[in-house]
Amino acid sequence: MGLLDLKNEPTHAVKIRKALSRRGLKFDEGGDWEIHGPHDQMDYQVYVGSAYREADPEAWFDVAIYPHAVYEIESSDEWTKDARPENRNPI
């Protein structure tokens, strides 16, 4: 796991923005975001941070962004456990 500095690592910010915008979500690029992977047990990257729906900018929640899915999670510590179908944010 590592913390991202999205201002100095714009490639990650682009990936996060793209995944969220397809689902009507936005994020604060100055906020804290974690990156997990790739490593031996996981050959992809997962981004974990906070987002909000465009329709309700006051309602923030945590998300885990997998390569092909975005999940609403209870907390950033639970990003692996909360990646269940009922928490998936559809496109």
VMD Tcl script that draws the C-alpha trace (Angstrom):
set ca {
  {0.00 0.00 0.00}
  {1.10 3.52 -0.65}
  {-0.33 7.00 -0.49}
  {-0.66 8.85 -3.77}
  {0.39 12.41 -4.42}
  {-2.07 13.07 -7.24}
  {-0.64 16.49 -8.05}
  {2.77 15.00 -8.80}
  {1.43 11.72 -10.22}
  {-1.21 12.90 -12.71}
  {-1.47 9.52 -14.45}
  {-3.18 8.07 -11.38}
  {-5.53 11.07 -11.13}
  {-6.60 10.53 -14.75}
  {-7.39 6.84 -14.10}
  {-9.38 7.67 -10.96}
  {-11.28 10.51 -12.61}
  {-12.17 8.34 -15.62}
  {-13.45 5.43 -13.52}
  {-15.55 7.71 -11.31}
  {-16.94 10.00 -14.01}
  {-18.36 7.04 -15.93}
  {-20.48 6.39 -12.84}
  {-21.52 9.99 -12.15}
  {-19.01 10.35 -9.32}
  {-16.35 12.95 -8.53}
  {-13.47 13.25 -6.08}
  {-11.23 15.80 -4.44}
  {-7.84 15.55 -6.15}
  {-6.22 17.02 -3.05}
  {-7.63 14.27 -0.83}
  {-5.86 11.20 0.47}
  {-5.82 8.26 -1.94}
  {-4.16 4.89 -1.46}
  {-2.87 2.55 -4.12}
  {-2.64 -1.21 -3.62}
  {-0.77 -3.56 -5.95}
  {0.51 -4.86 -8.13}
  {2.34 -7.55 -6.19}
  {2.71 -11.34 -6.18}
  {-0.86 -12.08 -5.10}
  {-2.49 -9.29 -7.10}
  {-1.43 -8.39 -10.64}
  {-3.51 -5.20 -10.81}
  {-3.89 -1.92 -8.93}
  {-6.73 -0.83 -6.67}
  {-7.28 2.82 -5.76}
  {-8.98 3.63 -2.44}
  {-10.27 7.07 -1.47}
  {-13.32 9.30 -1.09}
  {-15.86 10.30 -3.73}
  {-19.30 11.86 -4.03}
  {-22.19 11.77 -6.46}
  {-22.42 14.77 -8.79}
  {-26.05 15.24 -7.71}
  {-25.10 15.44 -4.00}
  {-21.64 16.98 -3.44}
  {-22.12 17.00 0.34}
  {-22.51 13.20 0.64}
  {-18.99 11.79 0.62}
  {-18.25 8.08 0.87}
  {-15.26 5.78 0.44}
  {-14.70 3.86 -2.79}
  {-12.41 1.11 -4.01}
  {-11.61 1.35 -7.72}
  {-10.72 -1.99 -9.26}
  {-9.73 -2.34 -12.96}
  {-13.32 -3.04 -14.09}
  {-15.49 -1.99 -11.14}
  {-16.00 0.68 -8.49}
  {-17.31 -0.32 -5.07}
  {-18.77 1.84 -2.30}
  {-17.04 0.69 0.88}
  {-17.56 1.28 4.61}
  {-13.98 2.41 5.24}
  {-10.65 2.40 3.47}
  {-9.46 -0.38 5.80}
  {-12.18 -2.70 4.46}
  {-11.48 -2.29 0.74}
  {-11.06 -6.03 0.13}
  {-14.04 -7.17 2.23}
  {-16.52 -4.60 0.89}
  {-15.89 -5.36 -2.80}
  {-19.14 -7.32 -3.07}
  {-21.74 -7.24 -5.86}
  {-24.27 -5.34 -3.76}
  {-21.73 -2.52 -3.21}
  {-20.81 -2.18 -6.87}
  {-21.46 1.22 -8.45}
  {-22.89 0.63 -11.94}
  {-21.99 2.60 -15.05}
}
mol new
graphics top color blue
foreach p $ca { graphics top sphere $p radius 0.5 }
foreach p [lrange $ca 0 end-1] q [lrange $ca 1 end] { graphics top cylinder $p $q radius 0.2 }
display resetview
